[in-house]
Amino acid sequence: MIELRQASLEILASTDVQIKVSRVFELFDDYQQGCVRLNTTAVLNSQNLDLPGRPIKPGLIPPLQVPKRKMDSVEGRAALLHSLAHIEFNAINLALDAIWRFSDMPKQYYEDWLRVAKEETYHFTLINDHIQLLGFTYGDFLAHNSLWEMVERTQDAAIARMALVPRTMEARGLDAVPMIRDRFKQVKEEGAVKILEIILRDEIGHVAIGNHWFNFLCTKNRLSPISTYRELAKKYSAPKLRGPFNMEARKQAGFTAEELSELGT
């Protein structure tokens, strides 16, 4: 019987997009059917693996060098969707990394991140299928790697990972997705609009998972969530958040009134 965290590490190392996608779906289904065991205490070794496994394309460049995506052409709309597909692909990897890397967490932690991996894989598939309808595919445009860079920075501590990836980097999607959705509404790209609504709904749940486990670790270690977040953001050089903020979505994702008042300060 395969083990969940070891399998997650192996899938993370895969460089083939379609193999990674199919194996995440299979792992989720097999776990639900009781065909996968979970060892929460094992300390796994990734020393001989190049993580994360990624295809040759897309080429990666600094965020500010990524070309602007205009909505007045099919290629421009495909490029914008491609940027979202790349975020979802990285989100698959970060969920898998959260599973294998951090030991001694409750069983529910690993099950939560397995569900996130499955849902991010679903999002990636939806977007890439739509891009292909427009005549392109994942890898056809340049992309940046800022999300994964924060994953790498926080590999030494689960509390830092929960604070600065789902609660910071991914939470920015709660602010951005509605605006992107509205741009596609304006050009009557209804298929893209529906996909973005699915993503927004699910991402609220993903950020909520990050909030839950960050607060769990704060409680366990008798730490203040507010001051601890500030300290971690400074220590790991997290980007300063700038509005406008989707306060309602952030509230649904579990941010407290005090945390919401801190935004932008």
Secondary structure by P-SEA (a helix, b strand, c coil): cccaaaaaaaaaacccaaaaaaaaaaaaaaaaaccccccccccccccccccccccccccccccccccccccccaaaaaaaaaaaaaaaaaaaaaaaaaacccccccaaaaaaaaaaaaaaaaaaaaaaaaaaaaccccccbbbbcaaaaaaaaacccaaaaaacccccaaaaaaacaaaaaaaaaaacaaaaaaaaaaaaaaaaaaaaaaaaaaaaaaaaacccaaaaaaaaaaaacccccccccaaaaaaaacccaaaaaaccc
